[in-house]
Amino acid sequence: MLKIRFVKQFVKDAIISFFYWTLILTPYMVFVVKTNLQQYIAWVGMQAILVPPLGAVFSIIARKLKSK
């Protein structure tokens, strides 16, 4: 039961971190970096690969530090 709850929380954190960082960094990528549509799609693909697991792991670490 504990592992199922852990996996559900991990997936939730991964999805939230992907949407959060993509939403937060999109204006920077469009207005400062001046990416075109093809570059932006490639960037979102890179985000989809890297951000979810890293965001979920960071959330786990933050929760463990908060509980101490």
Summary of the structure (lengths in Angstrom):
residues: 68
radius of gyration: 14.7
end to end distance: 23.4
largest distance: 47.0
contacts: 159
relative contact order: 0.16
helix: 91%
strand: 0%
